[in-house]
Amino acid sequence: MTLPPAASVHQSPVTFYNRWQAVNDWLARHQPLWRPIPFMEPAPAWTRDYPELVGWLEALDDHACEYLEENLAELSQNVARFVPDLAGYPDLIAVPALSTTEESRAAALAEVAAVDMPGRKREQAGAFSASVRPLTGPVLDWCCGKGHLARTLVGQGAPSVLGFEWNPELVADGNRLAQHYQDPVTLRHQDVMAETLAWPGKVHGVALHACGDLHRQLIRRGSAEQTSRLSFSPCCYHLTDHENYRLMSDQASQHTGAVTLDRNGLRLAVQETVTAPARVREQTRQISIWRLGFDALQRHLRSVDSYLPVPSHPGRLNAGDFRTFCAWAADKKRLELPENLDWQHWLAEGERRFQQVRRHELLRHLFRRPLELWLVFDYAVFLEEQGYRVRLGAFCERSLTPRNLLLDAVRVSD
């Protein structure tokens, strides 16, 4: 089996391990800039080391923040005036495009057949399918949901698709859709993490946005079964049973300067989201201000300048006010609130901190894609160690989904 034609790391002397090492060493050098979480640390050490950078960030207005959040390469060039080593950011994160917009649109399910399928998901499945053509044999759709990707792949030449899905309701709905449209798709209720899972015969394993340990299980199990081809777009790297991330490849694991990541570091890799509706953005902004206002208040009341984690709040509080939120949070942390509190003062402090956090987070956002590539390059090296030839690139624009990386691996012997 041969890979579809597309740009490949193997067309140059640069290997996936070279790129992993370059990203790793870059991340290691700049740990003081991305490890501190601005929401938890009002004044991380880097604010003292780079006072001019702090001044530039905090002088940005909201419009500039929104623009730079969407244009990180331009942000990196601005920040490089204060941290020169960040000037190479665009080259560090560059990956080839695996399909064109026209190819992706042509590969998507027709809207009339995309029943129960959100428009964005329909476009993502089309882009993924266009990027893994040609499809020459049976496909295994890992964590398949209702089989939307499976039905799209059939339309692009897959002779048949078997889907594994944990949720039995999704399995039933997906099989109903496949039968209605007479697609050669069969979904099966299956825990993909089960040791007793019976691996199908010769299949092409695929996964679109399987989360964390689920896509890592596909990599390990699929390669152990010597599956002829594995094509997947990873997502939600932080969803793992391990407190600290474990590199998969031998070469990366043996690198003496390998960065260590806990769940907070893994979460940073997936913090980027496609713009939410205005109502959701405003609600998120309000709750963030309340949480930061309460954080400032609790530091004052406890005389302890440290972050106090507060659990997720019940939805009913969204329609309330700052004082009600603080009463709920204080009760959760067994903190007594004085009667004479100046609530407007602490709400204003929350607003001030929100503006500061948003601007400090801009700097941290530069490290999201490098962290994701650190993970995905390691996957690529692991697959090469298992006997695969690997192709890596973006299967769609980030405006469609920020999780747009796709690894396409074919066993060299096949």
Secondary structure, 3 states (H helix, E strand, C coil): CCCCCCCCHHHCCCCHHHHHHHHHHHHHHCHHHHCCCCCCCCCCHHHHHCHHHHHHHHCCCHHHHHHHHHCHHHHHHHHCCCCHHHHHHHHHCCCCECCCHHHHHHHCCCHHHCCCCCHHHHHHHHHHHHHCCCCCCCEEEECCCCCHHHHHHHHCCCCCEEEEECCHHHHHHHHHHHHHCCCCEEEEECCCCCCCCCCCCCCEEEEEEEEHHHHHHHHHHHHHCCCCEEEEEEECCCCCCCCECCCCCHHHHCCCCCCCCEHHHHHHCCCCCCCCCHHHHHHHHHHHHHHHHHHHHHHHHHCCCCCCCCCCCCHHHHHCCHHHHHHHHHHHCCCCCCCCCCHHHHHHHHHHHHHHHHHHHHHHHCCHHHHHHHHHHHHHHHHHHCCEEEEEEECCCCCCCCCCEEEEEEECCC
